[in-house]
Amino acid sequence: MAEEVLSDALVNDLSKQINIKLYPVSDFAVDLGFDFVAASAAEELAIHKQCPQGKYEHLLQKFVATHGRSVEGAQDLIDIFKLNEKKDLVNFFEEAIKKQKAVIQSGRRQEPGPAKGQGQTWTGASARNKWKFVAGLSCLVVALLAIVAACNNLIPEPGKCAKSLCRNGGTCHELHGEYSCTCKSGYGGNNCETEYIAETLSLEELQDTLRSHYEKNIFKIPIKPWDRYEDVDLKKYYTTVSLYKEDKNKIPDKPLQKSILNGSVNDIFRTKVNGSLPERIVLFGEAGRGKTTAVAKMAYDWANKNGASPLKNVKLLFVFKMRNMNAKTGITEAIVPLLGKKYEKYIKELEEYIDSHEKDIVMLFDGYDEFSGELNCRDNISYVIDILCEERCRQCRVLVTSRPVRKKDFYSRSFYYSKMVIEGYSQQHATDFIDKFFPPNETKATELKKYLEEDIVTNEMIATPLFCTMVCYLWKDGYFHGKSTRTKLFDDIMDLLRKHLNAKHERDKDIEQDLLNSTLVSVGQVALKKMMSTKDPNPLVFSEEDFSEVHDDILNISYSLGLLTKNIKTDNNIIIHIEFFHKLAQEYSAGRYLASELENGSIYNIVLHEAFSLQEIVQFASGTSVLACRIILESLIDHCSSYECLYHPLILDVISETGTCADDSATYLARFFEDGKLQLRQV
């Protein structure tokens, strides 16, 4: 019987050693292989029992239930603490185990013999009877042993094959005290333990190659727009985001209802939609809400066989960046970049393996909004399109992420995708990230959280993980001025980007505020033109041709700041995609350009339908210039007298970006709200 090391007493003592502030229960649960749901359950149990440390004991007991109480289970726990640099816990745990072993050793005693003077003394006839008894007993024992030996000769010793040594359906053969396995097709090794995709390519090798690629290219999160080469470890900074499914709940005529996924990313592939587990899922989310990070977390959990992940036992998980694809991309072009050119010769076998193991394959397509093709399912254009249209790999689990700008592509009679939405951080998730961002001994995290309780606008912005990160940097470096409008927040962000760029040693000349302003106006003109176009299917992705009239120096400054990013796509041709670091950054730049044009008289008013379709841009223009705000208000009020109540929210959004604009436009506003009533749209 295995020696019990992880006793209840030791688990209880260990839980009391954990510092709640330095080791949050959410991190502790993940390190032990559990998920956010387990952490929440432990938290609730501790609150119910009024024992703060009880949440750690609960998770430790859960760990013991799956790993056992033996030396091996204890060593697994020590290895986890070592991996996460919890030296105090490692030292306490190892010392406690030593003491426990010492107590066990000292408690072991030989069985006591008869006390002196209490043994029976044989004399005379009694002694003779004693020896007769012993002799008879000996004969009986010898006879029994002879019978056992004879029986052993009759019953053959079990062979090696009795232990079922051959795996994966292999057939075992006895060979004079040894054995051999005849493996089923697709398996090899002494015990048929190795699965092969091709004669010289094992599944394990392919898995290791994918893990290595993801480790280098996916598991690092870039968190600074001004420095694309600086990233952080996914495990350290990953914070749960809010996810929802859209479901009719089996009621045909009922509109789609949004239901929160309590397990966040782990729930995506184990949540039923319309009563069944979906094989095709599209995950919508605005820029910066965490779509790519969610994909990275799924790949990370697969690569590390995270016990809480529904993908931990999947044989192959592919992550495809759709910006590197077009409508004609085949499986070779899609998979070879993940594996390397040496694997090109195995593509046919790999394609056959995928087709014959569909239930064991997961494909994650990240960034459909950057995809240069369309879901045209009527023509068999390519392997990838066939997968997305459910013409191939119908039983593979497929996830596509996209910004809502291309949402209509997923409403088709040719295929069905379950719809899910990622909405970024909840208030608690944002707080968790802030705690991770700042060192535990600093007061800045507490000060920032206290400030955000009063700043409604910024508090709303940190629901986007990207902006939560940027607010942390603004606060850390002292660039956050807290003006409580989105325009002023972006002014602070651009000031931060400018000063970080100026601080780089290789720069010969600093970028002054005037040059930054002209840069924003120049690229903002291109941004506004793109967003006003009704023919462009993706107004967020630009080509070099779009910026052909912008001076090269201005473009280079935009790249250096991190305002624009350039992605080079290499298919048969080199294609360059240019984007703003976030959709709001594009709208902010367009707003700066619009304000400039309104101020110098190049644009005289705002057409009503444009104001609605470009609402964010109009707000940023109003926040940039009081004069622009006044012109916008005059245009709105002059054109919407017939349907006043429809424009109340838009007008309030405009004047909220700059205070004096409302004062200057008091005459217009008084007429517009003369009945004293305010009508707001329902959301």
C-alpha positions as CSV (number, residue, x, y, z in Angstrom):
1,M,0.0,0.0,0.0
2,A,1.4,3.4,-1.0
3,E,2.6,5.6,1.9
4,E,0.2,8.5,2.6
5,V,2.1,11.8,2.5
6,L,-0.6,14.4,1.7
7,S,-2.5,13.9,4.9
8,D,-5.5,16.2,5.8
9,A,-3.4,17.7,8.5
10,L,-0.6,18.6,6.1
11,V,-3.0,20.0,3.5
12,N,-4.6,22.2,6.2
13,D,-1.2,23.4,7.4
14,L,-0.1,24.1,3.9
15,S,-3.2,26.2,3.1
16,K,-2.5,28.4,6.1
17,Q,1.0,29.3,4.7
18,I,-0.4,30.9,1.5
19,N,-0.4,34.7,1.3
20,I,-3.8,35.7,-0.1
21,K,-2.5,39.0,-1.5
22,L,0.6,37.5,-3.1
23,Y,-1.1,34.4,-4.4
24,P,-4.7,35.2,-5.5
25,V,-7.0,32.1,-5.5
26,S,-7.7,32.5,-9.3
27,D,-3.9,32.1,-10.0
28,F,-3.7,29.3,-7.5
29,A,-6.5,27.4,-9.1
30,V,-5.0,27.7,-12.6
31,D,-1.6,26.6,-11.4
32,L,-3.1,23.4,-9.9
33,G,-4.8,22.7,-13.2
34,F,-8.3,24.0,-12.4
35,D,-10.4,26.8,-14.0
36,F,-12.1,30.0,-13.0
37,V,-15.2,28.2,-12.0
38,A,-13.3,26.1,-9.4
39,A,-11.7,29.2,-8.0
40,S,-15.1,30.9,-7.7
41,A,-16.6,27.8,-6.0
42,A,-13.7,27.7,-3.5
43,E,-14.2,31.5,-2.9
44,E,-17.9,31.0,-2.1
45,L,-17.2,28.1,0.2
46,A,-14.7,30.1,2.1
47,I,-17.1,33.0,2.5
48,H,-19.8,30.6,3.7
49,K,-17.5,29.0,6.3
50,Q,-16.1,32.5,7.2
51,C,-12.6,31.1,6.7
52,P,-10.5,33.0,4.1
53,Q,-7.8,30.3,3.9
54,G,-10.4,27.7,3.4
55,K,-10.5,28.4,-0.4
56,Y,-6.9,27.2,-0.7
57,E,-7.6,24.1,1.4
58,H,-10.6,23.3,-0.8
59,L,-8.5,23.5,-3.9
60,L,-5.7,21.4,-2.4
61,Q,-8.2,18.7,-1.4
62,K,-9.5,18.8,-5.0
63,F,-5.9,18.3,-6.1
64,V,-5.4,15.4,-3.7
65,A,-8.6,13.8,-5.1
66,T,-7.1,13.7,-8.6
67,H,-3.4,13.1,-7.8
68,G,-3.6,11.0,-4.7
69,R,-1.9,11.3,-1.3
70,S,1.3,9.4,-2.2
71,V,4.9,10.6,-2.6
72,E,4.2,11.1,-6.4
73,G,1.2,13.4,-5.7
74,A,3.3,15.4,-3.2
75,Q,6.1,15.7,-5.7
76,D,3.7,16.9,-8.3
77,L,2.6,19.7,-5.9
78,I,6.2,20.6,-5.1
79,D,7.0,20.8,-8.8
80,I,4.0,23.2,-9.4
81,F,5.2,25.5,-6.6
82,K,8.8,25.4,-8.0
83,L,7.6,26.2,-11.5
84,N,5.7,29.2,-10.2
85,E,8.6,30.3,-8.0
86,K,6.7,29.9,-4.7
87,K,9.9,29.2,-2.7
88,D,8.3,29.7,0.7
89,L,5.7,27.1,0.0
90,V,8.3,24.7,-1.4
91,N,10.5,25.1,1.7
92,F,7.6,24.7,4.1
93,F,6.2,21.7,2.2
94,E,9.5,19.8,2.0
95,E,10.3,20.4,5.7
96,A,6.8,19.3,6.7
97,I,7.2,16.1,4.7
98,K,10.5,15.3,6.4
99,K,9.0,15.8,9.8
100,Q,6.1,13.6,8.9
101,K,8.4,10.8,7.7
102,A,10.4,11.1,10.9
103,V,7.3,10.6,13.1
104,I,6.2,7.6,11.1
105,Q,9.7,6.0,11.4
106,S,9.9,6.5,15.1
107,G,6.4,5.0,15.6
108,R,7.4,1.7,14.1
109,R,8.2,-1.0,16.7
110,Q,9.1,-4.7,16.7
111,E,6.3,-7.0,17.9
112,P,7.1,-7.7,21.7
113,G,8.0,-11.3,22.7
114,P,6.7,-13.0,25.8
115,A,7.7,-11.3,29.1
116,K,10.4,-12.9,31.1
117,G,9.1,-15.6,33.4
118,Q,5.8,-15.9,31.5
119,G,6.9,-18.6,29.0
120,Q,5.6,-22.2,29.5
121,T,8.2,-24.7,30.8
122,W,8.0,-28.3,29.5
123,T,9.2,-31.1,31.7
124,G,9.1,-35.0,31.7
125,A,6.2,-36.6,29.8
126,S,5.0,-33.1,28.8
127,A,8.3,-32.5,27.0
128,R,8.1,-35.8,25.1
129,N,4.5,-35.0,24.0
130,K,5.7,-31.6,22.8
131,W,8.3,-33.1,20.5
132,K,5.8,-35.6,19.1
133,F,3.4,-32.8,18.4
134,V,6.1,-30.8,16.6
135,A,7.2,-33.8,14.5
136,G,3.7,-34.5,13.4
137,L,3.1,-30.9,12.5
138,S,6.3,-30.8,10.4
139,C,5.1,-33.9,8.4
140,L,1.8,-32.2,7.7
141,V,3.6,-29.1,6.4
142,V,5.8,-31.1,4.1
143,A,2.8,-32.9,2.7
144,L,1.0,-29.7,2.0
145,L,4.0,-28.2,0.3
146,A,4.3,-31.3,-2.0
147,I,0.6,-30.9,-3.0
148,V,1.2,-27.1,-3.8
149,A,4.2,-28.0,-5.9
150,A,2.3,-30.6,-7.9
151,C,-0.5,-28.1,-8.5
152,N,1.9,-25.5,-9.8
153,N,3.2,-28.0,-12.3
154,L,-0.4,-28.6,-13.5
155,I,-1.3,-24.8,-13.8
156,P,1.0,-23.0,-16.2
157,E,2.5,-19.6,-15.2
158,P,0.7,-16.7,-16.9
159,G,2.6,-15.4,-19.9
160,K,3.7,-11.8,-20.7
161,C,0.6,-11.2,-22.9
162,A,-1.7,-11.7,-19.9
163,K,-0.7,-8.1,-18.8
164,S,-2.2,-6.6,-22.1
165,L,1.1,-4.9,-23.0
166,C,0.2,-4.2,-26.6
167,R,-1.7,-0.9,-26.9
168,N,-4.1,0.7,-29.5
169,G,-5.6,-2.6,-30.6
170,G,-2.2,-4.4,-31.1
171,T,-2.0,-8.2,-31.0
172,C,0.4,-9.8,-28.4
173,H,2.4,-13.0,-29.2
174,E,4.3,-15.1,-26.6
175,L,7.9,-15.8,-27.4
176,H,9.6,-18.1,-24.9
177,G,9.3,-15.9,-21.9
178,E,9.2,-12.7,-24.0
179,Y,6.5,-11.1,-26.2
180,S,6.1,-9.2,-29.4
181,C,3.3,-6.9,-30.7
182,T,1.7,-6.9,-34.1
183,C,0.4,-3.3,-34.5
184,K,-2.7,-2.1,-36.3
185,S,-2.1,0.1,-39.3
186,G,-1.0,3.6,-38.3
187,Y,0.7,2.5,-35.1
188,G,4.2,1.4,-34.2
189,G,6.8,1.0,-31.4
190,N,7.5,-2.0,-29.1
191,N,4.0,-1.8,-27.5
192,C,2.2,-0.1,-30.4
193,E,2.2,3.1,-28.3
194,T,3.3,5.4,-31.2
195,E,0.7,6.7,-33.6
196,Y,2.0,7.5,-37.1
197,I,0.6,9.9,-39.7
198,A,3.1,8.8,-42.3
199,E,5.8,6.0,-42.3
200,T,8.4,8.3,-40.9
201,L,6.2,10.9,-39.2
202,S,4.7,10.2,-35.8
203,L,1.7,12.0,-34.3
204,E,3.9,12.9,-31.3
205,E,6.5,14.6,-33.4
206,L,3.8,16.6,-35.1
207,Q,2.3,17.6,-31.8
208,D,5.7,18.7,-30.5
209,T,6.4,20.7,-33.6
210,L,3.1,22.6,-33.2
211,R,3.7,23.2,-29.5
212,S,7.1,24.7,-30.4
213,H,5.6,27.0,-33.0
214,Y,2.9,28.2,-30.7
215,E,5.4,28.7,-27.9
216,K,7.5,31.0,-30.2
217,N,4.7,32.8,-32.0
218,I,1.4,32.7,-30.0
219,F,2.1,32.4,-26.2
220,K,3.6,35.9,-26.0
221,I,1.2,38.8,-25.7
222,P,2.3,42.2,-27.2
223,I,1.0,44.9,-24.8
224,K,2.7,48.0,-26.0
225,P,1.5,49.6,-29.4
226,W,4.7,51.6,-29.4
227,D,7.0,48.6,-29.1
228,R,5.9,45.5,-31.1
229,Y,9.0,43.6,-30.0
230,E,8.1,43.7,-26.3
231,D,5.7,41.1,-25.1
232,V,4.7,39.3,-21.9
233,D,4.1,35.7,-20.9
234,L,0.5,34.6,-21.6
235,K,0.3,32.5,-18.4
236,K,1.4,35.5,-16.2
237,Y,-0.9,38.2,-17.6
238,Y,-3.8,36.2,-19.0
239,T,-7.0,37.5,-17.3
240,T,-10.5,36.0,-17.8
241,V,-12.8,37.9,-20.2
242,S,-16.6,38.0,-20.5
243,L,-18.1,35.7,-23.1
244,Y,-21.7,35.2,-24.2
245,K,-23.5,32.8,-26.5
246,E,-26.4,33.9,-28.7
247,D,-29.1,31.2,-28.5
248,K,-32.9,30.9,-29.1
249,N,-33.1,28.3,-26.3
250,K,-35.0,25.9,-28.6
251,I,-37.9,28.4,-29.1
252,P,-38.1,28.9,-32.9
253,D,-39.8,32.3,-33.0
254,K,-37.8,33.7,-30.1
255,P,-35.1,36.3,-30.9
256,L,-31.5,35.5,-30.0
257,Q,-30.8,35.7,-26.3
258,K,-27.4,36.4,-24.8
259,S,-26.3,34.1,-22.0
260,I,-23.0,34.5,-20.2
261,L,-20.4,31.6,-20.3
262,N,-19.3,31.2,-16.7
263,G,-16.2,29.3,-17.5
264,S,-15.1,31.9,-20.1
265,V,-12.7,30.5,-22.7
266,N,-13.0,26.9,-21.5
267,D,-16.7,27.0,-22.0
268,I,-16.6,27.9,-25.7
269,F,-16.3,24.2,-26.8
270,R,-18.5,22.7,-24.2
271,T,-21.5,25.0,-24.3
272,K,-24.6,23.7,-26.0
273,V,-26.4,26.0,-28.5
274,N,-29.9,25.1,-29.5
275,G,-29.6,22.0,-27.4
276,S,-26.4,20.5,-28.9
277,L,-22.6,21.0,-28.9
278,P,-21.8,23.0,-32.1
279,E,-19.1,22.0,-34.5
280,R,-18.8,25.5,-36.1
281,I,-18.6,28.5,-33.9
282,V,-17.9,32.2,-34.7
283,L,-16.6,34.4,-32.0
284,F,-17.4,38.1,-32.6
285,G,-15.7,41.0,-30.7
286,E,-14.6,44.5,-31.3
287,A,-10.9,45.2,-31.8
288,G,-8.9,44.8,-28.6
289,R,-11.5,42.8,-26.7
290,G,-9.3,39.7,-26.5
291,K,-10.2,37.5,-29.5
292,T,-6.6,36.7,-30.4
293,T,-5.6,36.2,-26.7
294,A,-8.6,33.8,-26.3
295,V,-7.3,31.7,-29.2
296,A,-3.8,31.8,-27.7
297,K,-5.2,30.6,-24.4
298,M,-7.0,27.7,-26.0
299,A,-3.8,26.7,-27.8
300,Y,-1.8,27.1,-24.6
301,D,-4.2,24.8,-22.7
302,W,-4.0,22.2,-25.4
303,A,-0.2,22.3,-25.6
304,N,0.1,22.0,-21.8
305,K,-2.7,19.5,-21.4
306,N,-4.5,21.8,-18.9
307,G,-6.9,19.6,-17.0
308,A,-9.7,22.2,-17.1
309,S,-9.6,22.5,-20.9
310,P,-12.0,20.6,-23.1
311,L,-9.3,20.5,-25.7
312,K,-6.6,18.8,-23.6
313,N,-7.0,15.4,-25.2
314,V,-7.4,16.6,-28.8
315,K,-4.8,15.0,-31.1
316,L,-4.1,18.0,-33.3
317,L,-5.0,21.7,-32.8
318,F,-4.2,24.1,-35.6
319,V,-4.2,27.9,-35.2
320,F,-4.5,29.8,-38.5
321,K,-4.0,33.5,-39.0
322,M,-6.5,34.5,-41.6
323,R,-4.6,37.6,-42.6
324,N,-2.2,35.2,-44.2
325,M,-4.9,33.5,-46.3
326,N,-7.1,34.2,-49.3
327,A,-10.0,32.4,-50.9
328,K,-7.7,30.1,-52.8
329,T,-5.5,29.1,-49.9
330,G,-5.1,25.3,-49.8
331,I,-4.2,23.1,-46.9
332,T,-0.5,23.1,-47.8
333,E,-0.3,26.9,-47.6
334,A,-2.2,26.9,-44.4
335,I,-0.4,24.2,-42.4
336,V,3.2,24.3,-43.7
337,P,3.9,27.7,-42.0
338,L,3.0,26.1,-38.7
339,L,5.3,23.1,-39.2
340,G,8.1,24.2,-41.4
341,K,9.0,23.3,-45.1
342,K,10.5,19.9,-44.1
343,Y,7.0,18.7,-43.6
344,E,5.7,19.6,-47.1
345,K,6.3,16.1,-48.3
346,Y,3.8,14.8,-45.7
347,I,0.9,17.0,-46.6
348,K,-1.0,14.3,-48.5
349,E,-0.8,11.9,-45.6
350,L,-1.7,14.7,-43.1
351,E,-4.7,15.6,-45.2
352,E,-5.8,12.0,-45.2
353,Y,-5.2,11.8,-41.4
354,I,-7.4,14.9,-40.8
355,D,-10.2,13.4,-43.0
356,S,-10.1,10.1,-41.1
357,H,-9.8,11.6,-37.6
358,E,-12.2,14.6,-37.8
359,K,-13.5,14.2,-34.2
360,D,-9.9,14.5,-32.9
361,I,-9.1,17.7,-34.8
362,V,-9.6,21.3,-33.8
363,M,-9.1,24.3,-36.1
364,L,-8.9,27.9,-34.9
365,F,-9.2,30.5,-37.6
366,D,-8.2,33.9,-36.1
367,G,-9.1,37.2,-37.7
368,Y,-11.7,36.6,-40.4
369,D,-12.2,40.4,-40.7
370,E,-8.6,40.5,-42.1
371,F,-9.3,37.7,-44.6
372,S,-9.0,38.9,-48.2
373,G,-11.6,36.3,-49.4
374,E,-15.3,35.6,-48.8
375,L,-17.3,32.6,-47.8
376,N,-18.4,31.8,-51.3
377,C,-19.7,28.2,-50.8
378,R,-21.2,27.7,-54.2
379,D,-17.8,27.1,-55.9
380,N,-15.3,24.6,-54.6
381,I,-12.5,27.2,-54.5
382,S,-10.1,25.7,-51.9
383,Y,-9.7,23.3,-49.0
384,V,-9.9,26.1,-46.5
385,I,-13.1,27.5,-47.9
386,D,-14.6,24.0,-48.0
387,I,-13.8,23.7,-44.2
388,L,-15.4,27.0,-43.4
389,C,-18.4,26.1,-45.5
390,E,-18.8,22.7,-43.8
391,E,-18.1,20.9,-47.1
392,R,-15.0,19.2,-45.5
393,C,-14.1,18.2,-42.0
394,R,-17.8,18.4,-40.9
395,Q,-17.0,16.7,-37.6
396,C,-13.9,18.8,-36.8
397,R,-14.4,21.5,-34.2
398,V,-13.9,24.8,-35.9
399,L,-13.8,28.3,-34.3
400,V,-13.6,31.5,-36.3
401,T,-12.9,34.9,-34.7
402,S,-14.0,38.2,-36.4
403,R,-14.9,41.8,-35.7
404,P,-18.6,42.4,-36.2
405,V,-17.9,44.4,-39.3
406,R,-18.2,41.1,-41.3
407,K,-20.9,39.6,-39.2
408,K,-23.3,39.2,-42.2
409,D,-21.0,36.6,-43.8
410,F,-22.0,34.1,-41.2
411,Y,-25.7,34.3,-41.7
412,S,-26.2,31.8,-44.6
413,R,-28.4,29.0,-45.7
414,S,-25.4,27.0,-46.9
415,F,-23.9,26.5,-43.4
416,Y,-24.6,27.2,-39.7
417,Y,-22.3,28.8,-37.2
418,S,-23.2,29.1,-33.5
419,K,-22.7,32.8,-32.5
420,M,-20.7,33.8,-29.5
421,V,-19.6,37.3,-28.4
422,I,-16.5,38.4,-26.4
423,E,-17.0,41.6,-24.6
424,G,-13.7,42.0,-22.8
425,Y,-13.2,42.5,-19.1
426,S,-15.9,42.7,-16.6
427,Q,-15.3,45.1,-13.7
428,Q,-13.8,42.3,-11.6
429,H,-11.7,41.0,-14.5
430,A,-10.2,44.5,-15.1
431,T,-9.4,44.8,-11.4
432,D,-7.7,41.4,-11.5
433,F,-5.5,42.6,-14.5
434,I,-4.6,45.9,-12.7
435,D,-3.4,43.8,-9.7
436,K,-1.3,41.7,-12.0
437,F,0.2,44.7,-13.9
438,F,1.5,46.5,-10.8
439,P,4.0,44.8,-8.4
440,P,2.3,43.6,-5.2
441,N,4.2,46.1,-3.0
442,E,3.2,49.2,-4.9
443,T,0.3,51.4,-4.0
444,K,-0.4,52.5,-7.6
445,A,-2.8,49.6,-8.3
446,T,-4.9,50.7,-5.3
447,E,-4.8,54.3,-6.3
448,L,-5.8,53.6,-9.9
449,K,-8.7,51.4,-8.8
450,K,-9.9,54.1,-6.5
451,Y,-9.7,56.7,-9.2
452,L,-11.6,54.6,-11.7
453,E,-14.5,54.4,-9.3
454,E,-15.1,58.1,-10.0
455,D,-14.1,58.3,-13.7
456,I,-17.1,56.7,-15.6
457,V,-15.7,57.2,-19.1
458,T,-12.3,55.6,-18.4
459,N,-14.0,52.8,-16.4
460,E,-16.0,52.0,-19.4
461,M,-12.9,52.0,-21.7
462,I,-11.0,49.4,-19.6
463,A,-13.5,46.7,-20.6
464,T,-11.3,46.5,-23.6
465,P,-8.1,44.7,-22.5
466,L,-5.9,46.8,-24.8
467,F,-7.1,50.0,-23.2
468,C,-7.0,48.6,-19.7
469,T,-3.3,47.9,-20.4
470,M,-2.8,51.4,-21.8
471,V,-4.5,53.1,-18.8
472,C,-2.2,51.1,-16.6
473,Y,0.8,52.5,-18.5
474,L,-0.6,56.0,-18.4
475,W,-1.0,55.8,-14.7
476,K,2.3,54.2,-14.1
477,D,4.3,56.8,-16.1
478,G,2.3,59.8,-14.9
479,Y,0.7,60.7,-18.3
480,F,-2.9,60.2,-17.2
481,H,-4.6,63.5,-16.8
482,G,-8.1,62.2,-16.0
483,K,-10.2,64.6,-18.1
484,S,-13.0,62.1,-18.3
485,T,-13.8,62.2,-22.0
486,R,-12.7,59.7,-24.6
487,T,-11.1,62.4,-26.7
488,K,-8.9,63.5,-23.8
489,L,-8.0,59.9,-23.0
490,F,-6.8,59.4,-26.6
491,D,-4.9,62.7,-26.4
492,D,-3.1,61.3,-23.3
493,I,-2.4,58.0,-25.1
494,M,-0.9,59.8,-28.1
495,D,1.2,61.9,-25.8
496,L,2.4,58.7,-24.2
497,L,3.3,57.2,-27.6
498,R,5.1,60.4,-28.6
499,K,7.2,60.6,-25.4
500,H,8.1,56.9,-25.6
501,L,9.3,57.4,-29.1
502,N,11.3,60.5,-28.3
503,A,13.0,58.6,-25.4
504,K,14.5,56.0,-27.8
505,H,18.2,56.6,-28.2
506,E,18.4,56.0,-32.0
507,R,16.3,59.1,-32.8
508,D,18.0,62.1,-34.1
509,K,15.1,64.5,-33.7
510,D,12.2,64.6,-31.3
511,I,8.6,64.7,-32.4
512,E,7.0,67.9,-31.1
513,Q,3.3,68.3,-30.5
514,D,2.7,70.2,-33.7
515,L,4.2,67.4,-35.8
516,L,2.1,64.8,-33.9
517,N,-1.0,66.9,-34.7
518,S,-0.2,67.1,-38.4
519,T,0.5,63.4,-38.5
520,L,-2.9,62.6,-37.0
521,V,-4.7,64.9,-39.5
522,S,-2.8,63.4,-42.5
523,V,-3.6,59.8,-41.7
524,G,-7.0,60.8,-40.4
525,Q,-8.0,62.0,-43.9
526,V,-7.3,58.5,-45.2
527,A,-9.2,56.9,-42.3
528,L,-12.3,59.1,-42.8
529,K,-12.4,58.4,-46.5
530,K,-12.1,54.6,-45.9
531,M,-14.9,54.6,-43.3
532,M,-17.2,56.7,-45.5
533,S,-16.9,54.3,-48.4
534,T,-19.9,52.1,-48.9
535,K,-18.2,49.8,-51.4
536,D,-15.3,48.7,-49.2
537,P,-16.1,45.3,-47.4
538,N,-13.5,46.0,-44.7
539,P,-13.0,49.6,-43.7
540,L,-10.4,48.7,-41.1
541,V,-7.7,47.2,-43.4
542,F,-5.7,49.5,-45.7
543,S,-3.3,48.9,-48.5
544,E,-0.2,51.0,-49.3
545,E,-2.1,52.5,-52.2
546,D,-4.6,54.0,-49.7
547,F,-1.8,56.1,-48.1
548,S,-0.1,57.0,-51.5
549,E,-0.8,60.7,-50.9
550,V,0.6,60.8,-47.4
551,H,4.2,61.9,-47.2
552,D,6.7,59.1,-46.4
553,D,8.0,60.9,-43.3
554,I,4.5,61.1,-41.9
555,L,3.9,57.4,-42.5
556,N,7.2,56.4,-40.9
557,I,6.3,58.5,-37.8
558,S,2.9,56.7,-37.7
559,Y,4.6,53.3,-37.7
560,S,7.2,54.3,-35.2
561,L,4.5,55.7,-32.8
562,G,2.6,52.5,-33.1
563,L,-0.5,54.4,-34.4
564,L,-0.3,52.3,-37.6
565,T,0.8,48.6,-37.9
566,K,2.0,46.9,-41.0
567,N,1.5,43.2,-41.7
568,I,3.2,41.6,-44.6
569,K,1.4,38.6,-46.1
570,T,3.3,36.3,-48.4
571,D,1.3,34.0,-50.6
572,N,2.2,33.7,-54.2
573,N,2.4,37.5,-54.1
574,I,3.5,39.9,-51.3
575,I,0.5,41.7,-49.9
576,I,0.8,44.5,-47.3
577,H,-2.0,45.1,-44.9
578,I,-2.0,48.4,-42.8
579,E,-4.2,49.0,-39.8
580,F,-4.6,51.4,-36.9
581,F,-3.7,49.8,-33.6
582,H,-7.5,49.9,-32.7
583,K,-10.7,50.9,-34.5
584,L,-11.1,53.7,-32.0
585,A,-7.6,55.0,-32.9
586,Q,-8.8,55.1,-36.5
587,E,-11.9,57.0,-35.6
588,Y,-10.0,59.3,-33.3
589,S,-7.6,60.2,-36.2
590,A,-10.5,60.7,-38.6
591,G,-12.2,62.9,-36.0
592,R,-9.0,65.0,-35.7
593,Y,-9.1,65.5,-39.5
594,L,-12.8,66.3,-39.6
595,A,-12.3,68.9,-36.8
596,S,-9.5,70.5,-38.8
597,E,-11.6,70.7,-42.0
598,L,-14.6,72.2,-40.1
599,E,-12.3,74.8,-38.5
600,N,-10.8,76.0,-41.7
601,G,-14.1,76.0,-43.6
602,S,-13.4,73.2,-46.0
603,I,-16.4,71.4,-44.7
604,Y,-19.5,73.5,-43.8
605,N,-21.8,71.1,-42.1
606,I,-22.5,67.4,-41.3
607,V,-25.0,65.5,-43.4
608,L,-27.5,63.9,-41.0
609,H,-27.1,60.2,-42.1
610,E,-23.3,60.6,-42.0
611,A,-23.5,61.8,-38.4
612,F,-25.2,58.6,-37.5
613,S,-23.0,56.2,-39.4
614,L,-19.9,58.1,-38.3
615,Q,-21.0,58.7,-34.7
616,E,-17.7,58.0,-33.0
617,I,-15.8,60.2,-35.5
618,V,-18.3,63.1,-34.9
619,Q,-17.7,62.7,-31.1
620,F,-13.9,62.8,-31.5
621,A,-14.2,65.9,-33.8
622,S,-16.3,67.6,-31.2
623,G,-13.9,66.8,-28.4
624,T,-11.0,68.1,-30.5
625,S,-12.4,71.6,-31.2
626,V,-15.1,73.7,-29.6
627,L,-15.7,75.4,-33.0
628,A,-16.1,72.0,-34.7
629,C,-18.5,71.0,-32.0
630,R,-20.6,74.1,-32.4
631,I,-20.8,73.6,-36.2
632,I,-21.8,69.9,-35.7
633,L,-24.5,70.9,-33.2
634,E,-25.9,73.6,-35.5
635,S,-26.0,71.1,-38.4
636,L,-27.8,68.5,-36.3
637,I,-30.4,70.8,-34.9
638,D,-31.1,72.5,-38.2
639,H,-31.8,69.1,-40.0
640,C,-33.6,67.1,-37.4
641,S,-36.5,69.2,-36.1
642,S,-39.0,66.7,-37.4
643,Y,-37.7,63.8,-35.4
644,E,-36.1,65.5,-32.4
645,C,-36.3,62.6,-30.0
646,L,-34.2,60.4,-32.2
647,Y,-31.3,62.7,-32.0
648,H,-31.2,63.4,-28.3
649,P,-28.6,60.7,-27.5
650,L,-26.4,61.8,-30.4
651,I,-26.5,65.4,-29.3
652,L,-25.7,64.5,-25.7
653,D,-22.7,62.4,-26.9
654,V,-21.4,65.3,-28.9
655,I,-21.6,67.9,-26.1
656,S,-20.3,65.4,-23.5
657,E,-16.9,65.5,-25.2
658,T,-16.3,69.3,-24.6
659,G,-18.0,71.4,-21.9
660,T,-17.9,74.9,-23.4
661,C,-19.5,73.7,-26.6
662,A,-22.8,73.4,-24.8
663,D,-22.5,76.9,-23.4
664,D,-21.7,78.4,-26.8
665,S,-24.7,76.5,-28.3
666,A,-27.2,77.3,-25.5
667,T,-29.6,79.0,-27.9
668,Y,-29.8,76.1,-30.2
669,L,-30.1,73.6,-27.4
670,A,-32.8,75.5,-25.6
671,R,-34.9,75.4,-28.7
672,F,-34.2,71.7,-29.3
673,F,-35.1,70.7,-25.7
674,E,-37.8,73.3,-25.2
675,D,-40.4,70.9,-23.9
676,G,-38.0,70.0,-21.1
677,K,-38.1,66.3,-22.0
678,L,-35.2,64.0,-22.8
679,Q,-35.7,60.9,-24.9
680,L,-33.0,58.2,-24.8
681,R,-32.9,55.1,-26.8
682,Q,-33.2,51.7,-25.1
683,V,-30.1,49.5,-25.1
